[in-house]
Structure formats: C-alpha cells, structure tokens
Amino acid sequence: MKTIKKVQLKLNECKYIPFLDDMEENTMYYSKEFQVASHKCFCGKNHECVTPIMDNMWSIEIINSDKFTMKPSILNNPCKCHYIITNGIANVV
C-alpha cells in the first residue's frame, strides 16, 4: 500500500458531533458518551465519515490532546478514500 499524502489531524473531544458544514478540515470529532467519531473526509471532497467506536468495530486510543490512533483503517464511502490514523497523522492511501 503506497501512501499518497499525510494529513496532520486535530482531535476535538465533544459531547455532540457537529453538522458537516460546521466541521473544521483535518479535525476528528469524538464523542465518548455516544461512542462515535466523525470528520470531513481527508480527500477534500467534503464527505462526512462517521465511525462507530465499539469493541467489535473501531477503537480510538487517545495519546494526548494532539495525538490519537484509530484501528482498524478507515474506508470512506462514497469517495472510497482509505486511510490509516496513527499518532494524529492520517496516511491516505
């Protein structure tokens, strides 16, 4: 798998996920209370990617306020953008 670009991310821990139009670029919104993460796709096409944070789906490890890792990788539909998030950096492939 070849990395096309690397995107430095911010983590915004919040109770409620904002609407797509209110989301900032390169920001992951995470609601621990509702076990969900969401962001604008890193491809730049303004698609929303919603990721359920559950034991049998995805997990998020918060290292500090700037760094986090999500597992497994994320494939966003409908744009088919695929990336791996490690230490606050999305490796878009």
Kinemage of the C-alpha trace (Angstrom):
@kinemage 1
@onewidth
@group {chain A} dominant
@subgroup {mainchain}
@vectorlist {calphas} color= white
{ca met a 1} P 0.000 0.000 0.000
{ca lys a 2} L 1.503 3.310 -1.076
{ca thr a 3} L 0.880 6.491 0.948
{ca ile a 4} L -0.463 9.281 -1.295
{ca lys a 5} L -0.370 12.000 1.347
{ca lys a 6} L -0.037 12.532 5.091
{ca val a 7} L -2.506 14.754 6.932
{ca gln a 8} L -1.792 16.174 10.408
{ca leu a 9} L -5.011 15.907 12.442
{ca lys a 10} L -6.550 17.640 15.431
{ca leu a 11} L -8.756 15.824 17.916
{ca asn a 12} L -11.876 17.562 19.202
{ca glu a 13} L -13.466 15.673 22.093
{ca cys a 14} L -17.090 16.784 22.302
{ca lys a 15} L -20.458 15.605 23.548
{ca tyr a 16} L -22.272 16.154 20.240
{ca ile a 17} L -20.803 15.779 16.764
{ca pro a 18} L -21.292 18.996 14.732
{ca phe a 19} L -23.065 19.099 11.377
{ca leu a 20} L -20.824 18.601 8.348
{ca asp a 21} L -20.936 22.292 7.383
{ca asp a 22} L -19.704 23.222 10.884
{ca met a 23} L -16.777 20.773 10.911
{ca glu a 24} L -13.217 22.028 10.500
{ca glu a 25} L -10.881 20.424 7.968
{ca asn a 26} L -8.422 17.830 9.294
{ca thr a 27} L -10.267 17.502 12.606
{ca met a 28} L -11.581 14.286 14.149
{ca tyr a 29} L -14.635 14.850 16.375
{ca tyr a 30} L -15.031 12.223 19.072
{ca ser a 31} L -17.946 11.733 21.453
{ca lys a 32} L -17.015 9.259 24.169
{ca glu a 33} L -20.543 9.440 25.569
{ca phe a 34} L -22.146 8.372 22.277
{ca gln a 35} L -19.227 6.144 21.155
{ca val a 36} L -18.817 7.762 17.752
{ca ala a 37} L -16.172 9.667 15.813
{ca ser a 38} L -16.778 11.772 12.717
{ca his a 39} L -14.863 14.015 10.338
{ca lys a 40} L -14.779 15.541 6.866
{ca cys a 41} L -13.073 13.080 4.569
{ca phe a 42} L -9.386 13.808 4.130
{ca cys a 43} L -9.685 13.572 0.333
{ca gly a 44} L -11.106 17.129 0.267
{ca lys a 45} L -14.447 16.234 -1.362
{ca asn a 46} L -16.465 17.356 1.691
{ca his a 47} L -17.972 13.951 2.514
{ca glu a 48} L -18.722 13.046 6.126
{ca cys a 49} L -17.204 9.901 7.586
{ca val a 50} L -18.917 8.508 10.692
{ca thr a 51} L -17.085 5.825 12.646
{ca pro a 52} L -18.725 3.881 15.483
{ca ile a 53} L -16.303 3.349 18.370
{ca met a 54} L -17.137 -0.109 19.671
{ca asp a 55} L -15.119 -3.171 20.692
{ca asn a 56} L -16.094 -5.168 17.620
{ca met a 57} L -15.718 -2.292 15.127
{ca trp a 58} L -13.249 0.610 15.584
{ca ser a 59} L -11.256 1.755 18.570
{ca ile a 60} L -9.595 5.055 19.400
{ca glu a 61} L -6.552 5.434 21.628
{ca ile a 62} L -6.011 8.991 22.827
{ca ile a 63} L -2.329 9.562 23.492
{ca asn a 64} L -2.681 13.262 24.357
{ca ser a 65} L -4.721 16.246 23.150
{ca asp a 66} L -2.852 16.290 19.808
{ca lys a 67} L -2.250 12.626 19.122
{ca phe a 68} L -4.568 9.676 18.735
{ca thr a 69} L -4.651 6.364 16.909
{ca met a 70} L -7.694 4.670 15.392
{ca lys a 71} L -7.879 0.993 14.466
{ca pro a 72} L -8.538 -0.546 12.015
{ca ser a 73} L -8.072 1.598 8.900
{ca ile a 74} L -10.986 3.649 7.557
{ca leu a 75} L -12.532 3.321 4.106
{ca asn a 76} L -14.865 6.266 3.490
{ca asn a 77} L -17.844 5.966 1.183
{ca pro a 78} L -18.882 7.257 -1.334
{ca cys a 79} L -15.441 8.609 -2.307
{ca lys a 80} L -13.582 5.355 -1.479
{ca cys a 81} L -10.808 7.270 0.293
{ca his a 82} L -8.775 4.907 2.503
{ca tyr a 83} L -6.501 5.910 5.379
{ca ile a 84} L -4.732 4.736 8.495
{ca ile a 85} L -4.618 7.078 11.515
{ca thr a 86} L -1.563 6.743 13.761
{ca asn a 87} L -0.268 9.282 16.299
{ca gly a 88} L -2.516 12.041 14.921
{ca ile a 89} L -1.486 11.571 11.297
{ca ala a 90} L -3.736 10.171 8.581
{ca asn a 91} L -1.779 8.224 5.977
{ca val a 92} L -4.043 8.423 2.935
{ca val a 93} L -3.559 5.510 0.554
